[in-house]
Each structure stands twice: as structure tokens, then as C-alpha cells.
Amino acid sequence: MNPQSEEISPVPLPNEPVIEDVNKATEQYIFRNEKFSIFIYGLLLVGLLAVILAYRLDIRLLTVPFFIIAIAYGHISAKIKREFTEQFGASIGFTYSPSAGMETVSGKIFRTGHSQAISDVLSGVHDNLPMRIFSFRFTVGSGKSSHTYFYTIFEARLNNPVPDILLFSSTHALAVSDWFSGDETIELEGDFNRYFRLRVPRGREQEAYQIFTPDVMADLIDRARDYSFEFSGDRLYVVAAKVIGKREEMQAMFDLVTFMDNLFRRNARALDMTGQADLRSIGQ
């Protein structure tokens, strides 16, 4: 099945160029507006290196200016990422918020690690689907062994609760192994297990077999192998294991909403014991 998604033309914010790629836009901004600062900083680096060599100082002192550069780059990149998100939100009729509280989400991913935070939130309704798209970060471990992960997540609210099903992409980091606790792993036919790990609550295995039919599995492998999916209560989460900073990729993730609706609507009776779990019947 290859459902067609309606194409939406980008609508830039007034007097602002359309940002297609956050990284490229950040580099262009720096070289366009910070040439003098780059020149001066280069001279300072050369001078610092000369002093370190002349006085036989610890070469690790050079990491200080590079650390400062990284902070400055991150600040500029975050500003451009916000503009990028606002622009994309305007193009699909969504509103932008800089952050949201952790109490607004549910699901195993949001209970992983510590120092969790939600940022760059787009909220709106598309094709009768109330939804949000946002960036999410969390940290696993502590000290030198810690690592912070950055994800882009789509959230849709369902009208009725459904079984807590997790479909985990094999391309995602194993640091989120907490996702797998307390559930049963379902082995499905064909090559599906090469791309996804399916976890369901104990006693709900039969429903998973009804939902993930051979044609559904083929569609997921073809179009969504780099995403993870979680049904949590009355919510569906689609997870990309990176912060998306390209308009083309953000549009592709947004189009996946319609794809998921068509994909699971065919098996809605298996998803919800009341037979009402059509993704278009989102609660108002």
C-alpha cells in the first residue's frame, strides 16, 4: 500500500528566508555575519599556541577556546533551529512553543534516563488529527560515562485507550533498553525482525498478530524502518532518533501521520476492544 499524502508548500515567516537545513543555515550565518570575529579568534588561537609552545604549557589548554567556540556555535544553531521550526509550523498551520512540561507526555521513552526536556514544540490539527511534533532529550549515565540523546517525536491523541504496544527500530540506540522491561517480545515472520523489535504487554500477543499482518509489516519495512512507534494509553508516538533539522525530513515525518492512519485503520478492531480506535476519531 502506498497512500498518497497531500503536499504542503512551505510558507516562510514574513521577511525571513526559508530555512531548508539548520546546519547549513548556521554555517552560512556565521560566515556571513561573524567574519571579523572568526579572524580575531583565529589570531588568538595562533597566539595561544605560540605561548604554549614557548613556555611548554599543557597543550590541553587549547581545548578552552574550542570549548568556547562550541558553546557559541550551539547558541547560534539553537536560534536557527527555533526559526526553522517556527517556519515549518507556519507552513502546516501549527503553533510554536519553545518548551513543554514532562507531565504532558506518557510512554516508556519519557521515563528513560534523567534530565529529560521537551523543546521546539509544534501543536495543531491536521486531517482531523490533533498532534504535536517536538524535540526531546534525555541523559543516560553520569559523569564521564554519561551520554545525552536527542530525538524528534510526533504525538497524536487517540479517542480510546489501546494496548501499550512498542515497535522499536533496530537502528536506535540500545541505551533505551528500559523500553523493553515487563513486556513480551513477539517474533513475526519474514525479515521483519531484522528491522524491528515488537513488545506487547503479557496476554496481548494475539492482538499484535492481528495488527501486524504481512502487508502492514511490508509497509513498515519499506517506509518506516528508521522510526520507532509506541502506543501508550490514548496516545501514539512516532520517534526519530535524532533532532531533525532538514525541511525535507521534517515533511517526510509529518507525512508519516497520514501513512500511519491508513496503516492501522485497517486493523482498528484489533487495536481497540471497543472497535473505535480509528486514528481519525481523535478526542476533541
N, C-alpha and C positions, 0 to 999 in steps of 0.2 A: 504494500500500500504506500502511495506517495501523495499525501494530501497536499493541496496547494495552499500556500499562505498568502494573504494579501500583502503586497509590497507597500511600504510606507515611505514616502520621500522624506529625507531629513529636513527639518525646519530649524535653521540656526537661530540663536537668540539675537535680538536686534544689535546691529553694528559689530557682530563678532563673526570671525571666520569659522567655518565648520571644522571641528577637530576630528580627524579620522583616526589618529594614532597618538596616544598620550605620550609615549616615549619619544617619538619623532617631534611632536609639538614642543616637548620640554627642551630638547636639544636645539631646536630652531629658536625658541625664545631666548635661551642662554646666549647663543652666538649672535643673535640679533640685538640684544639689549645689554649684554654684560661683557662686551669685548674688552673694554678698558679694565674691568675688574679681573678678567682672565689674564690679561697681560701683566698686571701688577702682581697677581698671585703667583704667576709663573716666575717672576723675578724673585719674589720672596722664597719660593721653593729652592731656586738655584742658590740663593744666598744662604739659606739654612743648610743645604747640603755642603756648601763650601765650609761653613763654620764647623759642622760635624766632622768633616774630614780633617780640617786643620787642627782641631783640638781633640780629635779621637773620641768624640762623644758617642753615646749609644745610637746606632743607626735607626733604632726603633722610634726615635724622636720624629722621624719623617712621617710616622703614622698619624701624628696630631693634625697637620694641615689636611691630610687626605680624609681624616675623620670629619673635619670641618666642612670640606667640600661635599662629602656625602650628606651631611645634615642640610646644607644649603640646597643641594640637588633635590633631596627628598621634599623639602618645603615647597620648591617651585613645582615639582611634579604633582604634589598633592593639590595645589591650587589649580593646575591644569586639569587634573582628574576630576575635580569638582565641576569645572566648566564643561568638560566633556560629558559628564553625567547629566548635568542640567540641560545641555543641548539635546542629548538623546531623549531625555524625559519629555522635552517640549515637542519633539518630533512624533511621539506616540501619545501625547496628551496626558502625561503623568506629571505629578508634582514632586518637587525635590525637597528633601530634608537632610541636613548634614549628619544626623545620627538617629538612633532609636534605642530604646531600652531592651535589655535582655529578657525582661518579663513579657515582651511582645511576641516571643518565638517559643516553639516547642520542638522536640526532636532530639535524637541522640547526639548529633553533631554539636549542638549547643551546650551539651554537658561534658564535652571533651576538653581536657586541659584546664588552663586557667587564663586570667587576663583577657577574657573574651570581650569583643567590642563589635558593634554594628555601625557602619558609616555609609555615606553616599546612598541614601535611600530614595528610591523612586516608588511612588504609590499611585494606583489608579485602577481603572476598569477597562478591559479590552475584550471585545466579543463576549460580553456578559461575564467576564472573569475578573472579580476583584483580586488584585495581586500586588506584590511588591518585588522589586529587584534591589539587592543591596550587597555591599561588600562586608565580609565577616573575617575577623582574625582571632586566633587563639594561640596560646603558647603551651608547649609540652615540655616537661622537664624544668630544671632550674640551673642557674649559674652558667658555666661554660658548656654544659651538656644540653641547654635549652634550645628549642627551635620554635620559631613563630611561623604559623601557616596563614596564608591569605587566600580566601575563597570569594567567588561571586555566586550568589544564591538567588533563585527565583522561588517565591512563595505564593501559593494560591489557597484560598479558604474553600473548603467543601461544605455542602449543605448538611451532610450527615457524617458522623464518625465512620471510619473504615479500619480494618485490621492494620496494625502497625507493621508495615512491610518495608524492608530496606533492600534496595538493589544497589550494590556497591561496585563501582567501576574498578577493574584491576589496575588501571593507570593511576589511581590515587594512592597517596602515601599510607603505609601501614601504621603510621603513628596514631591513626584514629581507630585502632583495634577495639577500643571501648564500644564502638558501634555494634560489635558482634556479641556482646555479653547477653546471656539469658535467652537467646533465641536458637532456633533450629536452622541449620544450613540445608537448603533444598538443592539437590543435584538435578539439573534439567538436561534434556537430550541435546545431541549435536555439539557444536562448537561454542554454545552459549557460555559454558563455564570457563572458557578461556578469557572472556571479556568481562564477566560479571560474577559477583557472589551474591546469592539471594538468601536473605534471612527473614524468617517469619516467626511469630510467637508460637510456642508449642501448642499443638492442637489445631493450628490453622493451615497446615500444609496443603490440604485438599483445595482450599481456596486459591492458593498460589498456583497450583497446577491449572486451575480454571482460568486464571488471569493471564498467565504467561504461556499462551498457546504458541505453537510453532511459528505462525505468521507474526505474532507480536514479538517473539524473540528475534526473528529475522529483521524486523523493522528497527529494533533497538540496536542490534549489532551494526546495522547499516548507517544509522543516523545519530545514535546517542551513546556510542561506546566510551566516550570520554567524560560522560556525566554520571553522577550517582543520583539515585532517587529515594526519597523516603516519604511514606505515608505515616503521618503522626496525628492520631485523633481526627480532627476535621481539617487537616492541612496536608498539602502536597509540597514537598521541597525538591527542587532540581538544583544540583550542586556542581559547579565547575571548580576544580582545584587550583584556581589562580584568580587574581584580580584582572578582569577583562578590561583592557584599555584600548581596544580597537573597535571602531563603529561596526565593521563587518561582522565581527564575532559577537558583539552585543546584539545585533539584529538577528543573528542566527539563533542565539539563546532565546530571544523573545519569540521568534517564530516557532520554537520548540513547544511553546504553550499550546498552540493550535494542534500540533502534531500529537502531543500527549492526550489532549482531549479526545481526538479521533481514535487514538490507540486504545485507551482504556474504556471509552464509552461503549465499545463493542462488548466488553465483558463487565459492564457495570453491575449486573446482578450478582456476580461473584465477589465484587468488591464490597458490596453493602448488603447486609442481610435483609434490609427492607426493600431492596431493589431500586433505591432512589439515588445512587451515587454518580449520576451523570455529572461530569465536571462542569457542565454549563448550568447546573442547578445550584450555583454557589449561594450561600446565605446572604441575604441583604441586610 
